[in-house]
Amino acid sequence: MPGPRDSRDPGRGGNPGNPGQPGVPADPFPRDLARYLAASTGLPQPTAVRVVADVATYFSETVEEFVRRRHIELQQRQRKNHEIWPLIAAELGQRRFAARGLSERQLRRIVYG
């Protein structure tokens, strides 16, 4: 599953082939991590680079981005807001970022402003 911002999207993420060039973002992850992943799993190097970039992008998501993304995903699955807010609140505690406790009202303010 691609993360919140797909690193394969040309408008996002780094370009591992051209670090340091003007107008080209720096690598979003250490190259040695991709090399290690390729060596330890047998994945081809380009696949390992893509996997590491996708994971790095996934874990760079802020609390606000996560709440907005999950709200849209759950609405698309025909979930109603009274079901969505408790699910998102529970998922926040399981994420990489240390999210402060948010009330349903605070969750609604993130989505609707």
N, CA, C and O atoms as a printed pandas DataFrame, in Angstrom:
     atom_number atom_name residue_name chain_id  residue_number  x_coord  y_coord  z_coord
0              1         N          MET        A               1    0.849   -1.178    0.000
1              2        CA          MET        A               1    0.000    0.000    0.000
2              3         C          MET        A               1    0.889    1.233    0.000
3              4         O          MET        A               1    1.716    1.380    0.900
4              5         N          PRO        A               2    0.752    2.115   -0.965
5              6        CA          PRO        A               2    1.531    3.343   -0.929
6              7         C          PRO        A               2    1.145    4.168    0.277
7              8         O          PRO        A               2    0.008    4.111    0.746
8              9         N          GLY        A               3    2.083    4.924    0.770
9             10        CA          GLY        A               3    1.840    5.765    1.933
10            11         C          GLY        A               3    1.022    6.976    1.579
11            12         O          GLY        A               3    0.453    7.053    0.490
12            13         N          PRO        A               4    0.958    7.932    2.497
13            14        CA          PRO        A               4    0.151    9.108    2.304
14            15         C          PRO        A               4    0.595    9.930    1.111
15            16         O          PRO        A               4   -0.232   10.544    0.437
16            17         N          ARG        A               5    1.866    9.948    0.850
17            18        CA          ARG        A               5    2.414   10.654   -0.301
18            19         C          ARG        A               5    3.284    9.659   -1.036
19            20         O          ARG        A               5    4.368    9.316   -0.562
20            21         N          ASP        A               6    2.839    9.198   -2.163
21            22        CA          ASP        A               6    3.554    8.151   -2.894
22            23         C          ASP        A               6    4.874    8.692   -3.400
23            24         O          ASP        A               6    4.893    9.653   -4.170
24            25         N          SER        A               7    5.993    8.087   -2.978
25            26        CA          SER        A               7    7.321    8.560   -3.341
26            27         C          SER        A               7    7.604    8.368   -4.830
27            28         O          SER        A               7    8.554    8.948   -5.354
28            29         N          ARG        A               8    6.796    7.565   -5.516
29            30        CA          ARG        A               8    6.984    7.379   -6.952
30            31         C          ARG        A               8    6.355    8.504   -7.742
31            32         O          ARG        A               8    6.587    8.611   -8.946
32            33         N          ASP        A               9    5.559    9.352   -7.095
33            34        CA          ASP        A               9    4.966   10.517   -7.739
34            35         C          ASP        A               9    6.086   11.503   -8.033
35            36         O          ASP        A               9    6.789   11.912   -7.110
36            37         N          PRO        A              10    6.276   11.903   -9.302
37            38        CA          PRO        A              10    7.400   12.773   -9.640
38            39         C          PRO        A              10    7.401   14.084   -8.873
39            40         O          PRO        A              10    8.456   14.700   -8.726
40            41         N          GLY        A              11    6.271   14.522   -8.386
41            42        CA          GLY        A              11    6.217   15.782   -7.659
42            43         C          GLY        A              11    6.519   15.646   -6.189
43            44         O          GLY        A              11    6.500   16.636   -5.458
44            45         N          ARG        A              12    6.802   14.420   -5.736
45            46        CA          ARG        A              12    7.019   14.203   -4.306
46            47         C          ARG        A              12    8.218   13.315   -4.089
47            48         O          ARG        A              12    8.661   12.593   -4.982
48            49         N          GLY        A              13    8.728   13.389   -2.881
49            50        CA          GLY        A              13    9.824   12.503   -2.504
50            51         C          GLY        A              13   11.124   12.901   -3.172
51            52         O          GLY        A              13   11.171   13.853   -3.951
52            53         N          GLY        A              14   12.182   12.162   -2.861
53            54        CA          GLY        A              14   13.500   12.467   -3.401
54            55         C          GLY        A              14   13.737   11.758   -4.711
55            56         O          GLY        A              14   12.932   10.942   -5.159
56            57         N          ASN        A              15   14.859   12.090   -5.312
57            58        CA          ASN        A              15   15.265   11.432   -6.534
58            59         C          ASN        A              15   16.605   10.778   -6.258
59            60         O          ASN        A              15   17.637   11.444   -6.334
60            61         N          PRO        A              16   16.617    9.473   -5.936
61            62        CA          PRO        A              16   17.849    8.825   -5.533
62            63         C          PRO        A              16   18.945    8.869   -6.595
63            64         O          PRO        A              16   20.119    8.741   -6.250
64            65         N          GLY        A              17   18.609    9.044   -7.859
65            66        CA          GLY        A              17   19.612    9.032   -8.899
66            67         C          GLY        A              17   20.339   10.354   -9.076
67            68         O          GLY        A              17   21.381   10.380   -9.731
68            69         N          ASN        A              18   19.836   11.457   -8.520
69            70        CA          ASN        A              18   20.418   12.771   -8.774
70            71         C          ASN        A              18   20.567   13.609   -7.507
71            72         O          ASN        A              18   20.099   14.747   -7.483
72            73         N          PRO        A              19   21.201   13.092   -6.454
73            74        CA          PRO        A              19   21.304   13.887   -5.232
74            75         C          PRO        A              19   22.181   15.114   -5.450
75            76         O          PRO        A              19   23.187   15.056   -6.157
76            77         N          GLY        A              20   21.793   16.207   -4.845
77            78        CA          GLY        A              20   22.612   17.405   -4.851
78            79         C          GLY        A              20   22.469   18.273   -6.085
79            80         O          GLY        A              20   23.072   19.346   -6.131
80            81         N          GLN        A              21   21.709   17.870   -7.080
81            82        CA          GLN        A              21   21.529   18.704   -8.249
82            83         C          GLN        A              21   20.508   19.788   -7.943
83            84         O          GLN        A              21   19.558   19.548   -7.197
84            85         N          PRO        A              22   20.690   20.987   -8.512
85            86        CA          PRO        A              22   19.725   22.059   -8.270
86            87         C          PRO        A              22   18.317   21.628   -8.676
87            88         O          PRO        A              22   18.111   21.028   -9.731
88            89         N          GLY        A              23   17.362   21.948   -7.817
89            90        CA          GLY        A              23   15.968   21.641   -8.102
90            91         C          GLY        A              23   15.583   20.197   -7.850
91            92         O          GLY        A              23   14.426   19.829   -8.053
92            93         N          VAL        A              24   16.531   19.362   -7.409
93            94        CA          VAL        A              24   16.250   17.956   -7.145
94            95         C          VAL        A              24   16.364   17.726   -5.644
95            96         O          VAL        A              24   17.418   17.983   -5.063
96            97         N          PRO        A              25   15.289   17.241   -5.000
97            98        CA          PRO        A              25   15.354   17.013   -3.555
98            99         C          PRO        A              25   16.417   15.981   -3.201
99           100         O          PRO        A              25   16.740   15.113   -4.013
100          101         N          ALA        A              26   16.957   16.075   -1.993
101          102        CA          ALA        A              26   17.947   15.106   -1.500
102          103         C          ALA        A              26   17.267   13.770   -1.244
103          104         O          ALA        A              26   16.042   13.681   -1.175
104          105         N          ASP        A              27   18.095   12.721   -1.102
105          106        CA          ASP        A              27   17.554   11.396   -0.799
106          107         C          ASP        A              27   16.691   11.467    0.455
107          108         O          ASP        A              27   17.078   12.102    1.436
108          109         N          PRO        A              28   15.512   10.817    0.434
109          110        CA          PRO        A              28   14.642   10.832    1.612
110          111         C          PRO        A              28   15.042    9.791    2.654
111          112         O          PRO        A              28   14.381    9.681    3.687
112          113         N          PHE        A              29   16.118    9.013    2.409
113          114        CA          PHE        A              29   16.533    7.953    3.318
114          115         C          PHE        A              29   18.005    7.637    3.065
115          116         O          PHE        A              29   18.545    8.002    2.021
116          117         N          PRO        A              30   18.654    6.965    4.007
117          118        CA          PRO        A              30   20.052    6.570    3.794
118          119         C          PRO        A              30   20.152    5.455    2.747
119          120         O          PRO        A              30   19.404    4.479    2.804
120          121         N          ARG        A              31   21.061    5.601    1.806
121          122        CA          ARG        A              31   21.250    4.593    0.750
122          123         C          ARG        A              31   21.678    3.246    1.336
123          124         O          ARG        A              31   21.336    2.198    0.787
124          125         N          ASP        A              32   22.424    3.264    2.450
125          126        CA          ASP        A              32   22.877    1.999    3.012
126          127         C          ASP        A              32   21.703    1.153    3.499
127          128         O          ASP        A              32   21.813   -0.072    3.540
128          129         N          LEU        A              33   20.600    1.766    3.865
129          130        CA          LEU        A              33   19.418    1.018    4.280
130          131         C          LEU        A              33   18.850    0.230    3.096
131          132         O          LEU        A              33   18.471   -0.930    3.254
132          133         N          ALA        A              34   18.791    0.842    1.930
133          134        CA          ALA        A              34   18.296    0.138    0.738
134          135         C          ALA        A              34   19.250   -0.997    0.356
135          136         O          ALA        A              34   18.813   -2.085   -0.017
136          137         N          ARG        A              35   20.556   -0.733    0.452
137          138        CA          ARG        A              35   21.528   -1.795    0.153
138          139         C          ARG        A              35   21.369   -2.968    1.118
139          140         O          ARG        A              35   21.391   -4.127    0.705
140          141         N          TYR        A              36   21.211   -2.663    2.396
141          142        CA          TYR        A              36   21.025   -3.709    3.402
142          143         C          TYR        A              36   19.748   -4.504    3.118
143          144         O          TYR        A              36   19.758   -5.733    3.179
144          145         N          LEU        A              37   18.662   -3.814    2.810
145          146        CA          LEU        A              37   17.396   -4.487    2.528
146          147         C          LEU        A              37   17.531   -5.401    1.312
147          148         O          LEU        A              37   17.044   -6.532    1.326
148          149         N          ALA        A              38   18.183   -4.920    0.276
149          150        CA          ALA        A              38   18.385   -5.743   -0.922
150          151         C          ALA        A              38   19.224   -6.980   -0.592
151          152         O          ALA        A              38   18.893   -8.084   -1.026
152          153         N          ALA        A              39   20.296   -6.806    0.164
153          154        CA          ALA        A              39   21.177   -7.929    0.502
154          155         C          ALA        A              39   20.493   -8.933    1.424
155          156         O          ALA        A              39   20.669  -10.141    1.265
156          157         N          SER        A              40   19.716   -8.443    2.386
157          158        CA          SER        A              40   19.124   -9.345    3.373
158          159         C          SER        A              40   17.870  -10.050    2.870
159          160         O          SER        A              40   17.495  -11.093    3.406
160          161         N          THR        A              41   17.218   -9.502    1.853
161          162        CA          THR        A              41   15.973  -10.104    1.371
162          163         C          THR        A              41   16.078  -10.703   -0.023
163          164         O          THR        A              41   15.216  -11.479   -0.435
164          165         N          GLY        A              42   17.133  -10.347   -0.752
165          166        CA          GLY        A              42   17.253  -10.813   -2.121
166          167         C          GLY        A              42   16.451   -9.977   -3.109
167          168         O          GLY        A              42   16.356  -10.326   -4.286
168          169         N          LEU        A              43   15.877   -8.883   -2.641
169          170        CA          LEU        A              43   15.149   -7.993   -3.550
170          171         C          LEU        A              43   16.120   -7.331   -4.516
171          172         O          LEU        A              43   17.264   -7.063   -4.151
172          173         N          PRO        A              44   15.686   -7.065   -5.732
173          174        CA          PRO        A              44   16.530   -6.275   -6.628
174          175         C          PRO        A              44   16.733   -4.873   -6.039
175          176         O          PRO        A              44   15.841   -4.343   -5.377
176          177         N          GLN        A              45   17.896   -4.281   -6.279
177          178        CA          GLN        A              45   18.222   -2.967   -5.715
178          179         C          GLN        A              45   17.144   -1.910   -6.018
179          180         O          GLN        A              45   16.760   -1.182   -5.103
180          181         N          PRO        A              46   16.640   -1.791   -7.257
181          182        CA          PRO        A              46   15.612   -0.769   -7.507
182          183         C          PRO        A              46   14.342   -0.994   -6.684
183          184         O          PRO        A              46   13.705   -0.033   -6.251
184          185         N          THR        A              47   13.978   -2.240   -6.470
185          186        CA          THR        A              47   12.801   -2.544   -5.647
186          187         C          THR        A              47   13.068   -2.166   -4.195
187          188         O          THR        A              47   12.205   -1.583   -3.538
188          189         N          ALA        A              48   14.240   -2.488   -3.697
189          190        CA          ALA        A              48   14.588   -2.138   -2.316
190          191         C          ALA        A              48   14.583   -0.628   -2.129
191          192         O          ALA        A              48   14.110   -0.139   -1.103
192          193         N          VAL        A              49   15.098    0.118   -3.093
193          194        CA          VAL        A              49   15.096    1.583   -3.019
194          195         C          VAL        A              49   13.663    2.090   -2.954
195          196         O          VAL        A              49   13.349    2.963   -2.145
196          197         N          ARG        A              50   12.786    1.545   -3.807
197          198        CA          ARG        A              50   11.383    1.985   -3.813
198          199         C          ARG        A              50   10.688    1.648   -2.496
199          200         O          ARG        A              50    9.930    2.466   -1.974
200          201         N          VAL        A              51   10.936    0.451   -1.952
201          202        CA          VAL        A              51   10.312    0.047   -0.689
202          203         C          VAL        A              51   10.751    0.978    0.442
203          204         O          VAL        A              51    9.917    1.455    1.212
204          205         N          VAL        A              52   12.046    1.234    0.545
205          206        CA          VAL        A              52   12.552    2.108    1.603
206          207         C          VAL        A              52   11.979    3.519    1.442
207          208         O          VAL        A              52   11.586    4.141    2.429
208          209         N          ALA        A              53   11.928    4.027    0.215
209          210        CA          ALA        A              53   11.360    5.365   -0.021
210          211         C          ALA        A              53    9.892    5.409    0.366
211          212         O          ALA        A              53    9.445    6.383    0.972
212          213         N          ASP        A              54    9.131    4.371    0.027
213          214        CA          ASP        A              54    7.712    4.331    0.385
214          215         C          ASP        A              54    7.518    4.291    1.900
215          216         O          ASP        A              54    6.648    4.978    2.435
216          217         N          VAL        A              55    8.324    3.491    2.587
217          218        CA          VAL        A              55    8.209    3.400    4.044
218          219         C          VAL        A              55    8.592    4.727    4.697
219          220         O          VAL        A              55    7.915    5.187    5.617
220          221         N          ALA        A              56    9.679    5.343    4.221
221          222        CA          ALA        A              56   10.103    6.633    4.769
222          223         C          ALA        A              56    9.014    7.683    4.574
223          224         O          ALA        A              56    8.749    8.481    5.473
224          225         N          THR        A              57    8.391    7.683    3.416
225          226        CA          THR        A              57    7.307    8.629    3.142
226          227         C          THR        A              57    6.116    8.354    4.043
227          228         O          THR        A              57    5.518    9.284    4.584
228          229         N          TYR        A              58    5.770    7.090    4.207
229          230        CA          TYR        A              58    4.645    6.699    5.061
230          231         C          TYR        A              58    4.850    7.212    6.491
231          232         O          TYR        A              58    3.928    7.752    7.102
232          233         N          PHE        A              59    6.058    7.037    7.010
233          234        CA          PHE        A              59    6.317    7.434    8.383
234          235         C          PHE        A              59    6.606    8.916    8.551
235          236         O          PHE        A              59    6.783    9.377    9.679
236          237         N          SER        A              60    6.657    9.670    7.469
237          238        CA          SER        A              60    6.846   11.123    7.577
238          239         C          SER        A              60    5.521   11.851    7.718
239          240         O          SER        A              60    5.504   13.071    7.885
240          241         N          GLU        A              61    4.428   11.138    7.656
241          242        CA          GLU        A              61    3.093   11.730    7.736
242          243         C          GLU        A              61    2.871   12.359    9.113
243          244         O          GLU        A              61    3.187   11.753   10.137
244          245         N          THR        A              62    2.331   13.567    9.129
245          246        CA          THR        A              62    2.005   14.236   10.392
246          247         C          THR        A              62    0.669   13.726   10.923
247          248         O          THR        A              62   -0.071   13.040   10.218
248          249         N          VAL        A              63    0.373   14.071   12.171
249          250        CA          VAL        A              63   -0.907   13.694   12.770
250          251         C          VAL        A              63   -2.052   14.247   11.918
251          252         O          VAL        A              63   -3.012   13.532   11.627
252          253         N          GLU        A              64   -1.952   15.510   11.524
253          254        CA          GLU        A              64   -3.017   16.147   10.763
254          255         C          GLU        A              64   -3.221   15.471    9.407
255          256         O          GLU        A              64   -4.356   15.248    8.984
256          257         N          GLU        A              65   -2.117   15.147    8.725
257          258        CA          GLU        A              65   -2.216   14.462    7.429
258          259         C          GLU        A              65   -2.851   13.087    7.593
259          260         O          GLU        A              65   -3.685   12.681    6.784
260          261         N          PHE        A              66   -2.454   12.374    8.641
261          262        CA          PHE        A              66   -3.014   11.054    8.903
262          263         C          PHE        A              66   -4.514   11.139    9.148
263          264         O          PHE        A              66   -5.280   10.362    8.580
264          265         N          VAL        A              67   -4.942   12.087    9.999
265          266        CA          VAL        A              67   -6.369   12.219   10.330
266          267         C          VAL        A              67   -7.173   12.532    9.072
267          268         O          VAL        A              67   -8.222   11.931    8.842
268          269         N          ARG        A              68   -6.691   13.464    8.261
269          270        CA          ARG        A              68   -7.414   13.812    7.027
270          271         C          ARG        A              68   -7.486   12.627    6.063
271          272         O          ARG        A              68   -8.541   12.337    5.499
272          273         N          ARG        A              69   -6.346   11.945    5.881
273          274        CA          ARG        A              69   -6.307   10.804    4.965
274          275         C          ARG        A              69   -7.229    9.690    5.424
275          276         O          ARG        A              69   -8.003    9.161    4.626
276          277         N          ARG        A              70   -7.161    9.326    6.699
277          278        CA          ARG        A              70   -7.993    8.235    7.218
278          279         C          ARG        A              70   -9.468    8.592    7.168
279          280         O          ARG        A              70  -10.303    7.731    6.890
280          281         N          HIS        A              71   -9.804    9.858    7.436
281          282        CA          HIS        A              71  -11.200   10.285    7.380
282          283         C          HIS        A              71  -11.749   10.060    5.970
283          284         O          HIS        A              71  -12.847    9.529    5.805
284          285         N          ILE        A              72  -10.985   10.463    4.963
285          286        CA          ILE        A              72  -11.415   10.274    3.574
286          287         C          ILE        A              72  -11.527    8.785    3.247
287          288         O          ILE        A              72  -12.512    8.359    2.644
288          289         N          GLU        A              73  -10.526    7.991    3.639
289          290        CA          GLU        A              73  -10.558    6.548    3.361
290          291         C          GLU        A              73  -11.785    5.889    3.981
291          292         O          GLU        A              73  -12.457    5.085    3.335
292          293         N          LEU        A              74  -12.073    6.229    5.229
293          294        CA          LEU        A              74  -13.208    5.606    5.917
294          295         C          LEU        A              74  -14.538    6.078    5.345
295          296         O          LEU        A              74  -15.483    5.294    5.259
296          297         N          GLN        A              75  -14.629    7.346    4.951
297          298        CA          GLN        A              75  -15.843    7.831    4.297
298          299         C          GLN        A              75  -16.070    7.098    2.975
299          300         O          GLN        A              75  -17.208    6.776    2.631
300          301         N          GLN        A              76  -15.002    6.836    2.242
301          302        CA          GLN        A              76  -15.118    6.122    0.968
302          303         C          GLN        A              76  -15.573    4.682    1.174
303          304         O          GLN        A              76  -16.073    4.041    0.249
304          305         N          ARG        A              77  -15.397    4.182    2.384
305          306        CA          ARG        A              77  -15.877    2.836    2.729
306          307         C          ARG        A              77  -17.261    2.895    3.367
307          308         O          ARG        A              77  -17.699    1.954    4.030
308          309         N          GLN        A              78  -17.933    4.012    3.155
309          310        CA          GLN        A              78  -19.318    4.202    3.615
310          311         C          GLN        A              78  -19.453    4.243    5.137
311          312         O          GLN        A              78  -20.530    3.965    5.665
312          313         N          ARG        A              79  -18.374    4.585    5.853
313          314        CA          ARG        A              79  -18.454    4.723    7.307
314          315         C          ARG        A              79  -18.997    6.102    7.629
315          316         O          ARG        A              79  -18.740    7.057    6.896
316          317         N          LYS        A              80  -19.731    6.213    8.697
317          318        CA          LYS        A              80  -20.300    7.479    9.141
318          319         C          LYS        A              80  -19.375    8.104   10.191
319          320         O          LYS        A              80  -18.612    7.406   10.859
320          321         N          ASN        A              81  -19.460    9.435   10.321
321          322        CA          ASN        A              81  -18.563   10.147   11.230
322          323         C          ASN        A              81  -18.623    9.616   12.656
323          324         O          ASN        A              81  -17.593    9.555   13.327
324          325         N          HIS        A              82  -19.800    9.231   13.135
325          326        CA          HIS        A              82  -19.877    8.728   14.512
326          327         C          HIS        A              82  -19.112    7.412   14.674
327          328         O          HIS        A              82  -18.778    7.034   15.797
328          329         N          GLU        A              83  -18.830    6.707   13.571
329          330        CA          GLU        A              83  -17.993    5.512   13.603
330          331         C          GLU        A              83  -16.519    5.872   13.354
331          332         O          GLU        A              83  -15.613    5.232   13.888
332          333         N          ILE        A              84  -16.306    6.895   12.544
333          334        CA          ILE        A              84  -14.961    7.264   12.113
334          335         C          ILE        A              84  -14.121    7.831   13.247
335          336         O          ILE        A              84  -12.976    7.416   13.427
336          337         N          TRP        A              85  -14.666    8.774   14.018
337          338        CA          TRP        A              85  -13.849    9.468   15.028
338          339         C          TRP        A              85  -13.251    8.517   16.054
339          340         O          TRP        A              85  -12.060    8.635   16.345
340          341         N          PRO        A              86  -14.015    7.573   16.623
341          342        CA          PRO        A              86  -13.388    6.643   17.582
342          343         C          PRO        A              86  -12.317    5.759   16.934
343          344         O          PRO        A              86  -11.313    5.441   17.571
344          345         N          LEU        A              87  -12.521    5.359   15.672
345          346        CA          LEU        A              87  -11.520    4.544   14.978
346          347         C          LEU        A              87  -10.211    5.312   14.807
347          348         O          LEU        A              87   -9.132    4.790   15.085
348          349         N          ILE        A              88  -10.322    6.561   14.345
349          350        CA          ILE        A              88   -9.120    7.371   14.145
350          351         C          ILE        A              88   -8.418    7.610   15.475
351          352         O          ILE        A              88   -7.194    7.510   15.555
352          353         N          ALA        A              89   -9.171    7.923   16.507
353          354        CA          ALA        A              89   -8.581    8.177   17.824
354          355         C          ALA        A              89   -7.804    6.947   18.304
355          356         O          ALA        A              89   -6.714    7.087   18.858
356          357         N          ALA        A              90   -8.347    5.754   18.100
357          358        CA          ALA        A              90   -7.667    4.521   18.513
358          359         C          ALA        A              90   -6.424    4.268   17.658
359          360         O          ALA        A              90   -5.397    3.829   18.175
360          361         N          GLU        A              91   -6.512    4.543   16.347
361          362        CA          GLU        A              91   -5.374    4.309   15.457
362          363         C          GLU        A              91   -4.209    5.249   15.760
363          364         O          GLU        A              91   -3.051    4.879   15.567
364          365         N          LEU        A              92   -4.503    6.448   16.229
365          366        CA          LEU        A              92   -3.437    7.407   16.529
366          367         C          LEU        A              92   -2.454    6.858   17.556
367          368         O          LEU        A              92   -1.253    7.113   17.464
368          369         N          GLY        A              93   -2.950    6.117   18.521
369          370        CA          GLY        A              93   -2.089    5.551   19.553
370          371         C          GLY        A              93   -1.190    4.431   19.046
371          372         O          GLY        A              93   -0.236    4.045   19.721
372          373         N          GLN        A              94   -1.489    3.911   17.864
373          374        CA          GLN        A              94   -0.706    2.810   17.314
374          375         C          GLN        A              94    0.269    3.274   16.241
375          376         O          GLN        A              94    0.987    2.458   15.663
376          377         N          ARG        A              95    0.303    4.554   15.973
377          378        CA          ARG        A              95    1.160    5.098   14.916
378          379         C          ARG        A              95    2.560    5.374   15.437
379          380         O          ARG        A              95    2.791    5.414   16.645
380          381         N          ARG        A              96    3.501    5.566   14.499
381          382        CA          ARG        A              96    4.892    5.849   14.838
382          383         C          ARG        A              96    5.033    7.160   15.576
383          384         O          ARG        A              96    5.797    7.252   16.536
384          385         N          PHE        A              97    4.309    8.172   15.145
385          386        CA          PHE        A              97    4.439    9.460   15.808
386          387         C          PHE        A              97    3.757    9.405   17.166
387          388         O          PHE        A              97    2.772    8.692   17.358
388          389         N          ALA        A              98    4.289   10.156   18.083
389          390        CA          ALA        A              98    3.680   10.222   19.402
390          391         C          ALA        A              98    2.603   11.294   19.353
391          392         O          ALA        A              98    2.878   12.485   19.499
392          393         N          ALA        A              99    1.403   10.855   19.150
393          394        CA          ALA        A              99    0.290   11.797   19.023
394          395         C          ALA        A              99   -0.291   12.103   20.396
395          396         O          ALA        A              99   -0.475   11.215   21.228
396          397         N          ARG        A             100   -0.566   13.347   20.602
397          398        CA          ARG        A             100   -1.253   13.714   21.840
398          399         C          ARG        A             100   -2.680   13.206   21.752
399          400         O          ARG        A             100   -3.189   12.995   20.651
400          401         N          GLY        A             101   -3.327   13.007   22.870
401          402        CA          GLY        A             101   -4.718   12.583   22.858
402          403         C          GLY        A             101   -5.593   13.673   22.254
403          404         O          GLY        A             101   -5.496   14.837   22.642
404          405         N          LEU        A             102   -6.433   13.303   21.319
405          406        CA          LEU        A             102   -7.309   14.266   20.674
406          407         C          LEU        A             102   -8.761   13.877   20.919
407          408         O          LEU        A             102   -9.132   12.709   20.808
408          409         N          SER        A             103   -9.569   14.864   21.251
409          410        CA          SER        A             103  -10.994   14.617   21.417
410          411         C          SER        A             103  -11.647   14.527   20.040
411          412         O          SER        A             103  -11.037   14.892   19.035
412          413         N          GLU        A             104  -12.881   14.042   19.995
413          414        CA          GLU        A             104  -13.592   13.996   18.717
414          415         C          GLU        A             104  -13.744   15.402   18.141
415          416         O          GLU        A             104  -13.675   15.583   16.925
416          417         N          ARG        A             105  -13.946   16.383   18.990
417          418        CA          ARG        A             105  -14.057   17.767   18.527
418          419         C          ARG        A             105  -12.764   18.218   17.848
419          420         O          ARG        A             105  -12.802   18.850   16.792
420          421         N          GLN        A             106  -11.616   17.894   18.455
421          422        CA          GLN        A             106  -10.331   18.264   17.853
422          423         C          GLN        A             106  -10.119   17.539   16.526
423          424         O          GLN        A             106   -9.576   18.119   15.585
424          425         N          LEU        A             107  -10.538   16.293   16.443
425          426        CA          LEU        A             107  -10.448   15.549   15.192
426          427         C          LEU        A             107  -11.288   16.216   14.102
427          428         O          LEU        A             107  -10.847   16.353   12.961
428          429         N          ARG        A             108  -12.500   16.626   14.467
429          430        CA          ARG        A             108  -13.379   17.306   13.489
430          431         C          ARG        A             108  -12.762   18.613   13.033
431          432         O          ARG        A             108  -12.867   18.963   11.858
432          433         N          ARG        A             109  -12.115   19.349   13.941
433          434        CA          ARG        A             109  -11.500   20.633   13.571
434          435         C          ARG        A             109  -10.326   20.429   12.605
435          436         O          ARG        A             109  -10.103   21.261   11.726
436          437         N          ILE        A             110   -9.584   19.343   12.755
437          438        CA          ILE        A             110   -8.498   19.052   11.806
438          439         C          ILE        A             110   -9.067   18.849   10.410
439          440         O          ILE        A             110   -8.517   19.355    9.432
440          441         N          VAL        A             111  -10.165   18.111   10.316
441          442        CA          VAL        A             111  -10.737   17.802    9.001
442          443         C          VAL        A             111  -11.489   18.999    8.417
443          444         O          VAL        A             111  -11.313   19.323    7.243
444          445         N          TYR        A             112  -12.308   19.644    9.207
445          446        CA          TYR        A             112  -13.189   20.690    8.679
446          447         C          TYR        A             112  -12.694   22.103    8.923
447          448         O          TYR        A             112  -13.261   23.054    8.384
448          449         N          GLY        A             113  -11.651   22.260    9.720
449          450        CA          GLY        A             113  -11.096   23.605    9.980
450          451         C          GLY        A             113  -11.723   24.312   11.133
451          452         O          GLY        A             113  -11.343   25.440   11.446
